[in-house]
Amino acid sequence: MNDARIEDRYRCAREIYAEHGVDTERALGELKSVPLSVHCWQGDDVGGFERPDSELAGSGLQVTGSHPGKARTVGELRADLGEAFSLIPGSHRVNLHAIYGEFGREAVDRNAIGPEHFRGWVEWARESGLKLDFNSTCFAHPLAASGFTLSHPDKAVRRFWIDHVKCCRKIAAAMGRELKSPCLHNLWIPDGSKEVPFDRLAARTLLKEALDEIFEVEYSPLHMKDSLESKLFGIGSESFVVGSHEFYLGYALSRGKLICLDLGHYHPTESVADKVSAILLFSPSLVFHLSRGVRWDSDHVVILNDEIRAVTEEIVRTKALDRVHIALDYFDASLNRVGAWVIGARAALKGLLAALLLPEAELRRAEAASDGFRRLAIREEVGTLPLGAVWDRFCLEADVPTGGRWMDEIARYEREVLSARTTP
């Protein structure tokens, strides 16, 4: 579809939305201001560059698939991210894990990493017009093999992980200071057990004490912010998770930290969207990891499904676009990894756009009048409004491919770049 046709379709769509009291130009303007934090670990199957024999076994994570062309070096990963960002409209961020430092030939354990190991990422982000977020990596390590880290009963093991997270917070603060944008440091740990423990309180007490020590050092909120991420269960922690939603919610609200809601970390019948308004009444901001749960697995590529629509609508209707930090978190090695980034990011942005294009005034009037019929009828009619025409205009303005044309670029990149990585 040529540019003139896109403009024609947009003009028609703008008139249709205006009939419902929706200003599409205002919606597009708001969407431009929303950054997504794109996770680096989709590009190399959560391998990182800490050591060539890094394994995820026993970490609570499992990446399936063996599509050719995964990033093998920092340079390849940055190139792949650059290709993905060229197909995603808007200005965004990159989310790093601690295992993605540039350690060279030096053997650096996780309790000794520092900002110097991520200087290359900071320079690349600055040159690329990007900002950075950061995560401690409390898995895929010999001292995490038991399934416990910050709540490990062995004091020496706990000390190692406490020191690791302290290092990561220091790195995050340095990134935020250098790039003049607060770096979000997120903490997820795999701690838990396959079978039901006798004493849950003991492990949670150790975790609370570890967190209290970690957060003794305060950094400027202009440089970094802390968030805590729970999980319903994981591989090897099917019966008990130390850092449950209730634990972290209580800890975060009582300590002035942020809670991270991962869409794949709750029961399939539980509405994560419903938590937005409840938490934002008591917390200044909130973190979302957008993922897609399928049966027991929590990390499928994001698509524009009902759950994404529900979450993005709730963020928009609570006027919280500037209070919610939105990040992607999934890993799929069964398909083109760069394409997976683009699918998920574009789906998240489409969800936000659809939410911004809802006839809010009409819906609020119907609700204020206790007119459940009209409220439901309006929602049903909205489903056939021309969202795609407004989305194409957004992409056109951002100078990224409209419609499905970006798939041709992914195919070219795989043919010319990714396929060469598997050639002997």
ABEGO torsion letter per residue (X at the ends): XBAAAAAAAAAAAAAAAAAAGBBAAAAAAAAAABBBBBBAAAAAGGAEAABAABBABGAGBBBBEABBGBBABAAAAAAAAAAAAAABBEBBBBBBBAAABBAEABBBBAAABBAAAAAAAAAAAAAAGBBBBBBBBABGBAAAAAGBBAABABAAAAAAAAAAAAAAAAAAAAAAAAAGBBBBBBBBBABEBABBBABAAAAAAAAAAAAAAAAABBBBAAABBBBBBBBABBBGAAABBABBAAAAAAAAAAAGBBBBBBAAABBAABBAAAAAAAAAAABABBBBBBBBBBEABAABBBBBBAAAAAAAAAAAAAGAAAABBBBBBBBBAABBAAAAAAAAAAAAAAAAAAAAABBAAAAAAAAAAGBAAAAAAAAAAAAABBAAAAAAAAAAAAGBBBEAAAAAAAAAAAAAAAAAAABX
